[in-house]
Amino acid sequence: MERLKDSDAACEVVHTLRRERRGRVVVSGLVGSSRALLVALLRRETGRAVIVVHPDERPAEDRKEDLEFLLSTEQVVFFPQTEIPPYREPRDFSSITEARATAVDWLCREDPGVFVTTARALMEKIPSQKLTSSAALQLATGQDVDLERLVRELVLMGFSRQSTVTQVGEMSVRGGIVDVFSFGSAQPWRIELDGDTVSSIRLFDPDTQRSVLEADEARILPLHELVLSGEVLSLLENAPLNSPERDFHSRIHEGISPAALLHSRGLLAQGMVSVLDYLPEDSVVVLEDEKKLLDKAHYFEKDVLQSWEAVSKTETSLSPPGDLYVMAEELGQLLSRFARVSVAGVVDLREEGVTKLEIPSREPESVGRNIRVLHRYLDELSSYGMEIYILCDSANQQERLEEIIGERQVTVEVARLSSGFIMPELKLGVLTDTELFSRYRWRRFGRRLKLGISIRDVSALRPGDYVVHFDYGIGIYRGLKRLPVDGHETDCLQIEYAAGDKLFIPVDQLSLIQKYEAEEGHVPSIHRIGGTLWKRTKARAKKAIKDMAQELIEIQAARRALRGHSFSPDTVWQKEVESSFVYEETPDQLQACNDVKNDMESSAPMERLVCGDVGYGKTEVAVRASFKALMDSKQVVVLVPTTVLAQQHYSTFLERLGNYPVKIEMLSRFKNKREQKCIVEGLSEGKVDVVIGTHRLLQKDVEFKDLGLLIVDEEHRFGVAHKEALRKRKKLVDVLTMTATPIPRTLNMSLMGARDMSIMNTPPRDRLPIKMEIVEFNEELIRESLLREADRGGQSFFVHNRVYSIDSMARLLRNLVPELSIAVAHGRMRERQLEEVMLRFIDGEFDVLVCTMIIESGIDMPNVNTMIINRADAFGLAQLYQLRGRVGRSREQAYAYALVPPGRVLSESAERRLRAVEECDELGAGFKIAMRDLEIRGAGNILGPEQHGFILSVGFDLYCRLLEEAGSELRGEPVIEEKLPRLRAEMDAYVPEHYVEDDGERMGIYRELAETRSLEAVDEIESELTDRFGKIPRETHSLLELRRIRLSSKGLPLESIYLGGDQSQLILSRRLAKEEATCLVRSLRFQIEFSVGANMQIKVLHEGKDGLRRVKNLLKALSSCASVK
């Protein structure tokens, strides 16, 4: 920024704005991020608010990030456009709504700083400050607050009431504690009231639900742009009957969000304004590419008028365009109220009354990932006396660049600019690694991802769920039931077994129970209490699991004993290949690459499994491993299950390694016999270095001169004969297996030492969340969605999972969108025909693919970013999640529409599935539930069909437990069964409903308590309960104390413990020696009585609550004395 002050033209812009309050300046010559440099200079030198307007949203976001780097994040805010077509009903909440609400709240500050937006966003009117209460809800400790009124205000602000707050837009009320997750806050707020006074304000972690930071005040922003003040609500309520205002009021009280009524006539016409009306009068407006910006404004106006013409024929309650949108001519008038700086590539010399200046700059050259060309370019810039900076995204890339640049006078920094620039007059060259090496630049999204939910929420028991009892087998959980035990109450799980038998399990024995989890839709058989079937099933599973684990361990040990080829350390070319990767690596991807390279450099043959979803970067791991093998003059085979996938891998390998002296070929049935023969000969003679192909590579005529690395993609999709041929190829070569099916970490841990795995769970950094909507089948929506995708150069999937009517659906779509080319793909087509259609679609020959679930899971199609799923109510949750994940693989915003039959009432389970997949994001609840199903399928794929059957017969959690025990046993590690004494207590011990209302939440507390293994863990639960629910009631305090007593008795020579009202008793499993008894008596400050019968007993007298304290002290003393000899 300081260097720009050396430019006379830049200084003249600043002086003009200082002299003239509404000056007009046109600046030409600036390219890329050099424009942000000028904006930052204007902000700093004038001290005025600056609004930057761009024609398009993506470059506007780039500019916002540039300015955050040059100024600070505290000075810059982005106001996005809604992305909702004109006169379409907005959704109650989205990340865009959050950004807009935060930006409007920002504008209410005394100094708004720098405000970045688009032409369309300026044209979408928002409620005026008079109409909205966007001044936010401000709460402070010591403030008097009426709880009912607070809750009512939060509801009007758009918050939905939930039992647990995990994401933005939710609120929860538990006694005098209110949790609320608002815009503008990285974590949710916890407001605790003491009577009518705010006693505490805390931020808490939505994942753990624990408070993490005390605060003096909380600022809560509304969830939508229309928040009604008490004054406006009163006016609505008293409006004449049958008036639009009275209708508006009625609809709100019916539970309809005000956000859904933004287009209503009457009320809103009074107070809708442009966001420009919020700006201070002395603000400076910077217009980027002004001509294009105005063209965009006219285009949007045309869109608005066309939409109004269409909807006004049937809807009479909607406001006309002028009430809701700023028209193009009006936008020009609004902008003319401010000082304007037009930043354009060229200057219109005919325009008069304008200060015209030029700041020369040019875009840097791309070196095409060629290191030698980079060296020549840097030397050329240096010869002109340029001061050169190269900016990169990460420390890893900085280290690589510094090594590549060597001793040249170039500064490499980790910094963020969207694009570089060369300023010859200022002798300044700013380059970015993304441009130099044609890398994709990742963007920091202003969206919020849920941190996820605890596993107790994913596997929470609900009445009707199947459960597995370790001793009695599979039953149905029927809920919690409070029962008297020895005259005192406790909660028990009611489990129903075959023949109507019921089993009641006290909550302190919850560790014996697990939720039955298997593939979605699988219904297990219910066992009988006292029957032998469960014992036989469990025994068979245990034996098969042990046999499998032993086989895996023996195979692994045998391979490690073999002596294979130790590959050389990374070469300069290896580092060059890795630096030229167009994306920013994820941490998981880097770890997988290091794991593979370390395996290859060891003397034992590698056999590693890499798991990661499509688009997570597995192919790059394979490319780097392949190049490492090639550097040692070894041949590489990449084996894939389909010709389509082979073609895609072949294209990737050519793109990544085409500049190096290696021969890459593809062997599949797309090659004719003469071409196949030539490739096979090349492999045997060593002329072909890398071959990518299908099972054709496993035929007997394929021989290699010096095979060093075998890469297998989706091995589970090959047949038995192919797998047998694979085993013969694997003997002494390094093997890398890849799968897109997720593998659960629990299974990975269980297989530690039996199979080497690298799991890639981190999505690419530039992945946008998929926007999903559940809508009734609507031809207009289908046409609009498909055309919108085609207009931006993309492609679409239309999923119709019924083969018999798929051609009829394709005909309907061709009539709806005759301007688009449409193809059909389904599983009953001939294999060659299906492959041809898929390849032509990938090559962009078709705009829309009408298909069944056949969409290839392993194929990466980044150009497909719209999906329409017909009859979505008929799909399972995991299927919906998998389908949804086939789009959104690029930097483009992806859309998914779940179509349901119009006018049909969905079943409760179908609606729940659809809502879960609509609401889920990368780390959300729906994702975890869907992933659970996919992981169980993945476990079956990795372990084989026999083990998959045992997963279904005993449930996934118990399977993993048995596998872990088998592994420990085979490794010689002792399997210790925890045995605790029986505990009987004359006290009520449970979590009452008035303290924790939700049954699932109470069940989670019981499970967490039952799984504690230390006194510190119980203390942690007690602290969490106090934090989340307030003061602990007597019954829950007793529950916690009993768990402490049970844990304190672990390892002691005890058969049972009895806690009574005035005395307690310990029954020992052996007699204490004289020294032990003497030590015990001396350690206590109260009397105890010994009695000896069949078992030695210790009795302690007490009064009331003192009994718990005395028994705990007795157990502590016994723990220290029982080993004394």
N, C-alpha and C positions, 0 to 999 in steps of 0.2 A: 504494500500500500504506500509506503514511504517513497518507493521508486516512482510510482505514478505521479507524485507531486513534482517530479522533475519534468513532467510534460506540460508545456505551456497551454495546450488545449484543455487538459484536465483542470488546470488552475483557473482557466477562463470560465469553465462551467461552474465552478464553485463561486467565483466572483459574481457571475451573472445572477445566480440564485440568491446571493446575499444582497445584491442591489435591488432586484425586482421580486416582489412577493409572488407574482404570478408569471414569472418569466417563462419563455418557451425556447428550448435549446434542442437542436438536432445534432447528434454525434455519430459520425460514421467511422468505419475502419476497425471497430472492435469486434473480435471473434471470441466464441467460447466463454471461458470463465474470466476473461479480461473485462467483460461487462460487469461481472460481480465485483471486480476490483474497483471500478468507477462508482458503483452503488455504495460500497463500503466507505469509500473516500467522501462521498456526499454526506452520508450519515454522520461520519466523524467530524467533518469540517463545518457543517451547518448546524448540527444538533437538532435538526427537524425530523419529524416522522417521515419515513419513506415508504411508499407503496410501489411494489414492482409488479407489473401486469404482463403476463406472457400469453401468447395465443393458445398454447397447449399445456396440458397438466404435467406430463412427464418432464419436459424441460423446465417447467416452473418448479417442480420438486428438486431438480438438479440445482437450480439457482438458489433455492432455500438452503440446501446443504453447503453450497459454496460460501454463502454469506455467514452461515453458522461457523464455518472454519475461519473466515476472515475477521469476523466480529466476535460473536459468542452465541451460544444457544439461547442465552437469556435475552438477547436483543432481537431475535428473529422468530416469526411465526408464519405458518402456512395456512391459508384459507382455501380448501379444495372445493371444486364444484360437486354437486350432489350425485352425478352420474345416473340420476333417475330421469327417464324420459318425461317430457312435459305432460302434466296432468295425470301422471301415474302415481298411485298412492305410495307414499314413502314408508319404508320399514321403520319400526320404532327405534332401532338402535343399530349402528354400524360404526366401524372405525372412522368412516368419513364424518358421520354425525359428531363423533367425539372431537375430531380435529376442528370442525366448524364451530362447535360450542366453545371449545377452548380458545379459538381465535377471536370470537365475538367477545368473550369475557376479557381477553387480552386488550381489545380495543377500548374497553371501558377504563383502562388505566390512564394515568395522567400523561405518560409518555409511551405511546404504542411501539416505539422502536421501528423495526423494518417489517413490513407486512407484504407477503408474497402471495399472489393469487393469479387467476386466469380471467379472460374476458367473460366467459360464461358464468363464472362464480359471481362476478360483479352484476350480472344481469338477473340472477336469481334472488328475488327480494326476500328479506327476512323481517320478522316482526320488529317494530321499533322498540326502543328502550321503555317507552311508556306502556306498551302492550305487554311486554315480557317482564318477568322478574329475573332477568339474566344477571342481575347484580349478585346472584348466587345466594346460597344459604350459609350464613356465617355463624359458627358456634365457638364458644370459648369457655374454658373452665371457670366455674363460679357463676356462669350465666343462668338465670332462671328460665326454664323451658317446660312447657306443658307437653307431656309425652304424646298424648293423643293428637294434639295439633301438629307436633313434629312429624309423626307418622303420616298424617293426612297430607302435609306439605310435600313429603318425599314421594308419596304416591302420585300427586299432581305433577311432580317433576319427572315422572316416568319410571320410577324405581319399582321393580316387582318384588313381592315379598316371598322369601324362600326360607327354608329351615337353616341353610348354611350358605354364606356368601363366598363365592369362588370367582366371580367375574363381574366386570363392569355392568351396572344396571340393576344389580341385586341389592336387597336390603333384608335384614333379619331383626326381629324383636324378641328378646328373651328376658322377661322380667323388666328390669330397669336398664338393660343393655341393648343398644341399637348398633348393629353393624351395617355399614353402607359403603359400596364401592362406586366412587364418583369419577367422572372425567377429571383430568388435571391432576390426578394423584396416582403415583406408581403403585401404591398399595391401598387396600380398603381401610376405612376409619372404624374405630370402635369407640362409641360414645357411651359412657356409663353415668347414669343419673342416681343421685341420692335424694329421693323424694322428687322435688321439682327443680333441683339444682344439678348442673353438669359438674360431676365430681372428678371425672377423668376423661381425657381424650388420648387415644393411642392409635398408631398404625399397626396393622397386623399382617402376617404372612398368609395369603389365601390357601397355600398348600398345607401348612402345618396348623393354621388357625390360631397361632400363637402371636401375642403382641410382641412387637420388636422395637417400638420407639414411642416414648411419651411425647405429647405435644401440648401446647397451650391453646391452640385454636385449630379448627378445621374449616375448610372452604369446600362446599359441595355444589357442583355445577349441575344444571339440568341436563337430562338425557335427550332432549329434543329442543328445537328452536322455539317452540310455542309453549311457554309456561305461563299459566294464568294467575295473576295476582288476586288477592282476596277482593279487591275493589272491582275488578273486571268480572269475577264470578258472581258478585252481588248484582251487578248490572244485568248479567245474563239471566239470572234467576228471576229478576223482576221485569224482564222484557215481556211484551204482549204475547198472548197465546198465539200459536201457529206462526210466529215470526221466525226468521232464520236463526236469530240469537237464542230464542227459547229452545229451538230444535237442537242447536249446538250444545246447550247446557244439558239437555236430556241425554244426548248421546254420550257425553262425558260421564254422566252418572250411571250409564249402562255399562261402563267399563271400557269404552273406546278411548284410546289414547288421543290427546290433543294433536299429536303429531300426524295422526291419520286424517285430520280435518283441516290441514293447512290450505286446501284448495276451496274451502267452503266460502259461499257468498256472504256478503253483509258485514259481519263482524270484522273480518280481516282486511276488508277494503279500506278501513279507517287507518290502519297503522302499518302497512307493509312498506319497507324502504330498502334502498340499496345499502350495501355494507359501506359504501363511500360516505353515507350520511353519518357514520360513526366517527369519521376521521377528523382530526383537528384541521382548522381552516388553513394553517400554514404548512400543511403536508406537501411533500414533493412526490409527484407521480412519475415513475420511470416506465416508459412503454417500450417493450422489446418487440422489434419487427412490427411497427405500428400498422402498416398496410395489411399484413396478414392477420393481425389482431382484429382490425375492423371488418375484414372479410369473414372471420369466424363469428363475429357478433351478428352480422347480417344472416349468416347461415343458421345460427341458433334461433334468431327471430322468425325465420321462415319455418323452422321446425315447430316452434311454439304455436304459430298461427295455424299450421296444418293440423296439429293435435287438437287445438281448440275447435276448429271446424268439425273435426270428427266426433269429439265427445259432447259438444253442445247440442247435438241433435237428440241425444238421449238423456243427458244429465242437465237438469235446469238449476241445480243448487250450486253450480261452480262459479267462481269469480272469473271475470273476463281477463284476457292476457295482461292488460295494463295494470291490473291490481296486483298481479303476482310476479310479473317480470318487467325488467327495464328494457325497453326497446332500443334498437341500435342508435337511433338519432338522439334519444334521451341520454344514452350512455356518453355520447360525445359531449353533450351539454354539461353533464355532471363532472366529467374529467376537466373541462375547461375552467372549473372553479379553482383549480390547483395549479401550482407551478409544475411544468411538464418538461421532462427530458426524454426525447425519443432516441433510442439507441437502435440504429439501423445499419445494415450492411452498405447501403448506398444512400446518397442524399438527393432529394428532389430539389434541384437548383432553382426551379421556378417558384417555390414557396417563398413568400415575402413576410417581413416582420418577425423573422426567426433568426436566432443566433446559430450559425452553422459552423461546426468544428470537425476536425478529423484527428483521430489518434490512431496512427497506422499500426496494424498487427496482422499476423497471419497464423494459420493453423500449423502445428508441427507435422513433420512427415512421419508416416508409418514405416517401420523397418521390417515389417512382415515376419517378425519372430526370428530374424536372421542376425546373429551376433556380429558378424563381420560388417554388415550394412550399418548396424548401430554404432560401431566404432568409427566408421567413416563419417557418419552424420555428426557425432559429437565432436570429432576433430574439426570438421568444417565449421560448426558453430563457434568453437573455441578460436579458430583462426580470425573470426570477425570481432574478437574481444568480448564475446558474450559471457555473462554470468549465468551458469546453467544450473537449474534445479530439476531433479526427477522426483516426482511424488508417487508413493505407492501405498497400498492398503494395509500392509502388515509388516511386522518385524521380519518374518520369514522371507518375504519378497525383498525387503531392504537388504538383507544379508546376501541373497543371491545376486542382486543387482550390483552391489559393491564389489563382489568377487568378479563379476563379468566386466565391469568398467575398468577395474584395475587402478592404475596410478593417475588417471585423467583427473583434471580439476573440475569435478562435478559433485554437487552436494545431493545426496540421496536422503530423503526424509519420509517418514510415515506421516502422511497428511492427506486431506481430502479436498480435491477439486474435481469437478465433473469432466473438465477437459483442459488441455494445455494451450499455450499461446507463445508466439515469438513477437517481441516488440523491438524492432531493429534500432529505432531512435534511442531507446532507453538501454540498449545492449543487454536485454533481459530475455532469457529463454526458460519457460516453465513447461516441463514435459510431464506426462503421466504414463505410468507403465501400462495402463489399459489401452492407451492409444498406440504407444510404441510397439507393443506385442499383440495388438488386436485382442486384448483380453476383455472379458465382460466386467463392467464395474458394478460391484454390489452396492445396494442402496440401503440406508438405515431407514426402515419404515417407521412412520409415526403411528403404528398400530399397536395394540396391546394383545399379547398372547396370554391365555390363561397359563398359569404356572403348572396347571395340572391338578389332579386331586389325589388324595392319599389312596393307597391300595385298599384301605378299608372301605372307601366309598365305591370303588370299582367292584369289589367282591362283597359288598354289603348284602346281608341276608334280608330278603323280603318274604313275607308269607307266600307260600306256593312254590318257593325255590326248592330244588333238589339239594340235599346235603349228604355228606359222607361221614358216618361215624366210624372211627377206626376199628371198633370191636363189632358193631352191628350192621354195618353196610349202608346202602343208599336208602334214604327215606325222604319224606316231604316236610319241610319246615312249615309249621302252622302258626307261628307267632310266639310272643312272650306271654307267659302266664304266671301270675303271682300266686305262689302256693305256700301254705304253712309247712315249715320243716322244724320238727321238734318244738312246735308251738310258736315259732317266730317266722316272719315272712321273708321270702327271697324270690327273685325272678328266676323262672326256668324256661328253657326252650322246649316247646312242644313239637315232637317229631312223629309223624304218622308213617307206619310201616304197612306191609301187606296184611290183608285180612283185618284191617281196621285197628291193628295194635298201635298203642301210643307209648312213647318214651319221653319222660321229662328229665331234662339235663340241667342241673343247677348251673348258673352262669359262671361259677368258679371252675367248672370243668369244660369250658369252651374250647380248650386246646385239643380236645378229642374230636371236635367237629370242624369240617371244612365245607365250604360251598362246592357243590359238584359243578365242575366246569369242563365242557367238551365243546365240540363244534356246534355252532348255532343250528338249531333244529333237531339235534340228536336227543331222543327221549330215552333215558335209562330205565332198566327194570328195577322195581322196588323189591327189597329183600324182606324176609320174614325174621322177626326176632326169634332167636333160638334155632333158626335153620342152619344148614351146613353149606349152602351155596356160596355165601359171602366168604367163609373161611377158605373154601376151595379156590374161589376166584382170586383172592388176595395171595394165596400160596403160589398159584400158577404164575401170577404177575411177578411176584417177588423172585421166583426162580428164573423166569425168562429175562427179567431186568438184570439180574446178577450175571447170567450167561452172556448177555449182550455187552454189559460193561466189561466183563473179563475179556471178551473177544476184542473189543475196541482197544483196551489197554495193551493186550498182547500184540495186536497189529502195530500199534504206535511204537511199542518197545522194539519190535522186530525192525521197523523202518529206521528207528534211531540207531540201531546197531549196524545197519548197512553203511557202506562208505560210498557216497555219491560225489558229485562235482561241487567243489567250493567255488562259488562265483567271486570274481574280483570286486574290490570296493568300487564305488561310483567313480566314473570317469568325468572329464570336463563335458563331453557330449551328453552324458546322462543329466548333468545339472542344467545344460542348455535345453534339453527336451522338457525337463520339469518346469523351467522358468517360462517356457512358451505356452504352458497350459492356459487356456483362455479364461478360466474361472478362478475364483479365490477358493483354495482348498478348505474343507471343513476340518475341524480337529480330528474327527473320527476317520476321515479320509487320509489325513497325514499319518495317523497312527497305523492304519491298515497298510499303507505303503511301507512304513518303517518295519512293521512286523514281517511283511513278505520279503523285503530286502535282507533283513537279518537272517531269516530262514534260508534264503538262497546262498548267503555267504558262509553258512555252517556246512560241515562235511556231511551231515545226515540229509537224505533226500527230504525235501519239503512236502508236507501235505496239509495245506491250510484252507479253511472254509471262510469266505468273506460274504457276510450277509448285509444286504442293504436294499432299500426300495429303488424302483426305477428312477433314474435322474439323480441319485445320491452320489454317483461318481465311481461305481465299481469298474467301469470300463477303463477309466484313467489308471486305476490300480493295475489292471491287466496290461495296459500299454507300457507303463514304467517297468513292470516286471519283465515284459517281453524284451524291451530295449536293453535291460541289464543282461539278459541271456545272450542277446545278439552281440553285445560288446565282448563276449567271450567266444564268439564264433559258433554259438550253439543255435540249433533250429528250434522254432516255437510252433506249437499246434494250439489253435483255439477251436474248441469243439462246442457247437451250439445245437439246440434241438430243432430249429426251423430254418428254412432257407431265407425267410424274411429277416430274421435276426442275424444270420450270417452276412447278408448284404449290408445291414446296418453297421455291424462290427468292422466289416471290410472297409467301408467308407471312412469310419473313424480312424482306423489304423493308417490308411493312406493319407488322411489329412494330417495326422500327428507326426508320422515318420517318413512322409513322402520326400522330404528334403535330404534324407540320409541315404547312403549307398546300401540299401537293403531291398530285397525282392519280396514283395507281399503278394500272395495269390489267394483266390477263393475257390474252393472245391465243393460244388453242389450240383444239383441236376439242372441249374440254369446254364451250366457249361455243357457244350456238346462233347461227344466222345473224343474227338481229336484234341480239344482243349484239355479235357480231363487227363488224357494220356500224357500230354506234354507236361502238365503240372506234376503228375505222379513221377515221371522221369526226373524232373527237376528236383523233387524231394530226395530221391535216392542218390542223385549225383551231388547234392548240396548246393544246387543253383538257386533253390527257393529257400528263403530264410524264415518266412512266416507264412503259414497256411491257415486259413479260416474256413470252416466248413461244417456240414452236418455229419450224420452217421456214415456218410460215404467215406470219411477218413478212417473208419474202423475196418474197412474191407481188407482182405488179405494182400491185395496187390499194392497197398500203400506201405512203402518202406522209407526209412529216414537214414541219412548219412550220419548225422550226429544230433539226435534229439536231446534237448536240454530242459525244456519246460513244456508241460501240458496244462492248458487252461480249459476247464470244463464249466460251461454256463448251464445252470439248472439241470444238474445230473439226475435228479429224481424224475425228470420227464423222459428219460431214455428207457427203453425196454430192457428186459432181463438179459437177452443175448448181447445187446450193446454194452451193458454194464460189465458182462463177463469179458468182452473184448477189451474194455477199458482197463480192467484189472491187469491184463497182460502187458499193456502199454506202460502202466504206472511204476513198474518194479524199481528202476533205479533213476528215474527222472523226477525232477521237482514238479509237484502237482498243486495247482491253484484252482479251487472250486468256488464258483460264485452262485449266489441265489438271491432272487428278489423277494422270496418269502421270508417274512420276519421270524426271527428265532428268539424266544423268550430268554432274558438274562438268567432267570432261575435255572433253566435247562443248561445254559452255557456254563454256569458255575458248577452244576452237577457233573458235567462232562470234563471238568478241569483235569488235565493229565491224560484224558482219553482221546481228545480231539482238539487240535489247535484252531481257534476261531477268532475272527475279527468282526466286530459288529459295528455297522455304520448306521447310526440312528439319527444323526444330525442332518436336517434338511439344508439344502444350499441357502446361502445367506440372502440371495436376491429373490427368494420364492415369495410371491404374493399370496395372501389367503384367498381361497376360492369363494366367490360369492354364490351362495346357493339359496334358491327359493322353492317353496312347495306351492304349486299353482294348479288350478283345474285346467284340463285340456282346453287350449284356446288357440285357434288357428292364427289369429292376429299376432299373438305373442310369439308363436313358433316362427312365423314369417319375419317378424321384427328381429328376433334373436339371430336367426341364420344370416339375414342380410347384414346385420351389424358386424358379425364376425367376418363375413366376406369382404365388407368395406374396408376393414383394417388389414386385409391380406391374410386372414387366418382361415382355418377349416373347422368343421363341426362334426361331432358324433350325434346321431339320433339312435338311441338304444330302444329296440323293439324286440322283446325276448320271445316272440312267437313266430317260428319259422313258417307256419302255414299261412300266415297273413302278412308276412314282411314285405312281399312284393306289392300288395295292396297299399300298405302304408307308404312305400316308396313312390307309388303313383300319386297318392294324395299330396306328398311333399313336392313332387315335380309340378303339380298343378298350382300349389301354393307359391312356390318360388321358381318359376320357369327360367329365371335368369341364372340359376345356379346349376352346376353339374353334380349329379347324385349317383352314387354307387351303392351296391348291396353286398353284404358279407355275412355268411352264417356257416355253422359247423357242418351242414349237410351238403355243402358244395364240394366238388372234387378238389382234392388238395392243391393241385397245380393251379386250378382256376382261382381258388381262395388266395393263394400266395400272390398271383398276378394282380388281383384287385388290391390287396394290401400294399404291394410295392408301388402301384400306380397312385394310390392315395397318399403314401408317404412322399412320393415325388411331386405331389401337388397337382395331379391331373384332375382330381375331384374336389369339390368344395365341401360336400357332405357325404358321410358314410353312414348308411342305415344298416345297423348290425345288431346281432344278439350279444350275449355275454362273451362272444368269441374274441372281443378286442384283446389283442395279444398283450399279456401282462408284462412281458420282458422288453417290449419295444418302446423306445423313447420317441414320442411324436410331439416335439415342442411347439409346432405350428397349430396344433389342435387345442383351442382354448374356449370352446363352447360345447357343452354337452346337454342334450335333452333326453331324459329318461322317461319313456312312456310306461304307464301303469306302475309307477314307482312303489305303490303300496304292496305290490306282489313280491318285492325283493326283500331279502334278509338284510340285517344291519351291516354285516361284514361285506356282503355283495355291493350294497350301496356305497360303502366307504371305498371299496376297491374301484368301482366304476368312477366315482367322484375323483379319485386320484389319478385317473388317466388323462385329465386335463390339468392345466396350471403348472406345466413343466418348464415354462420359460419365464421371462421377465414380464410378460404381458398379463394383464388382469384376466382371470379365467372366470367363466360363469357356468353354473350347473342348474338346470331346471328339472325338478321332480314333478312330473305330470300325474295327476290323479283324476279319475273319472268325474265329470261334472255332476253335481247334485247327489252324489253317493256318500252315505255316511261310512267313514272308515272304521275298521275295528280298532279297539283301544291299542292293541299291540302294534298294528300297522302305523297308527298315528305317532306312537311313542318312538318307533324306529325312525320314521321320517324326521321328526323333530330333533332326535339325537344327532342324525347325520347332518341336518341343516345347521345346527348350532355348533357342531364340533369344529375345532381348529387343530393345528398340528399337535398341541399339547393338551387338548381338552378332554372332557369326560367321554363324549361320543367316540373320539379317536381311541381312547384307551379300551373302551368296551369292544369296539370293532377289532382293534389290534389283538385283544385277548383271543378272539376267535381265530384270527389269522395266525397267531403264534402257535396255537394248538395244532392247526393244520400244518404249519411249518415244522413243528416238532415231529409230526408223523412222517413228513417228507424226508427229514434228515435221518430218522431212526429206522424207517422202513415200515411196511404194512403190518407186520406182526405186532410191533411195539405200539403202533397207532391203535390197534384193537385193544390193547391193555389200557391205553390212555382213556378210551371210551368206557372200559369196564370198571375202572376204579376212580376215574376223575383225574384231572390234570395235576392238581396240587398234591394228592396222595402219591401219584406216579412219581413226581419230582422228589418227594420225600423218600420213597423207596429207592429211587435211583441214587440219591445222595448217600443213603445208608450203605447201598451195595458198593459204591465207589470207595467209601471210607473203609469198609471191611476189606476190600481187595487191596487197598494201599497199606493195610496193616494198622489203620487208625482205629482206636476203640470206639464203638458205638455205645454211648452212655445213655441209658434210659433214666430220665429223672423220676425219682420216686419220692413223693411227699406224703407225710402222715395224714390220716383222716382228720378232718377238722369239724367240730360241732360247736355251735355257738348259740346262746340264748339271747339273740339280739336281731332286730330287723336290719337287713343288709341289702340294699338295692338302690337304684337311681329312680326317684319318684318322677311321675309325669309332669308335675307342676314345675320341676327343676329343668328337665330336658323333655320337651314335648314330643319330638319326633322319635318314633320307635326305632327307625333305622339308625339314628344317631345314638340312641341308648345302647343298641346292639353293638355298635362300633366301639363304644366305651367299654362295654363288658369284654369284647374280644381283645381290645388293646390291653386291658388290665390282666386278662387271663394269660396273655403272652409275655407279660413282664418277667424278667429273669433277675432283677436286682431291686434293692430298696430304692436306689436312685431313680429307677424307671417309674416306680410308684409315686415318688415325690414329684416327678415331672408331670404325671397325669393329674395329680392333685393341683399342681400349679396351673395346668391348662384348664381344668374345670373352673377354678376360681377366676381365671382370666376371661374365659368365654361365657360362663353362665352365672357368675357372681358367687356369693357366699354359699358354701357347701352345706346341705342339710344333714341332720343327724344320721339318717339311714345310709347316705352315701359315704359319710365319714367312717361309719362302721365297716362298710364294704372295703374301703381302702385299708383300714387297720387290719382286717382279717387277711387281706392279701399280704400285708407286711409280715404278719405272724407266720403265714404259710411259707413265705420265702425265707424267713429267719430259721425255720425248722429244717431247711434243706441240708442234707448230709449228717443230721444228728441221729442218734440211736433212738428214734421215736416211732411208735405204732400209731398213736392218735393223740389229739389235743381236744380238751373240752373246756369251753368258757361259759361259766354260769353266772348268775346274778350276784352271789356272795362268795363263791369259791370256784376255782378252776383246777384242772387236773391234767397232768401229762402221764401217759402210759408209755414206758420205755420198751424198746425191742431187746434190750439186754440189761443185766445188772451193772450198776456202776461199781467200779473198784473203790476201796476205802479212800485212796488218795483223791479220786475224782469227786466223791461225795463231800469230803472235807473241803476241797477247793470251792465247790459249789456253795456250801453254807457260808464260807468266809467272804465270798464275792457279793452276797446279797445283804441288803439292809432291812429285809423283812423276813419273817419266819416261813419255813416250808416244812411239810411233813412227808417222811418217806414211809411207804408201806410195801411189803414184799409178799406177793402171792404167786400166781402163775407168771405175772410180769411185775417188775418194779414200777411203782407209781410215785409221783411227786404231786402233793396237794398244796395249793396256796390260797389263803383266805384274803378277801378284799371286800371293798364296798363300791358299788356302782362303777363309774368310769375308771376307777383306779385299777380294776381288774386287767384291762388291756395293757396298761403301763407295766404292771407287775409281771404279766406273762411275757411281754417283750424283753424285760430285764432278765427274767429267768432263762429264756432261750439264749440270750447273749452270753450269760454266765455259763450255761451248759456248753455252748460252742467253744469257749476258751478252756473249759475244765475237762471236757469229755476225752481229750487226748492226753491228759496228764497221767503219768504212770508213777 
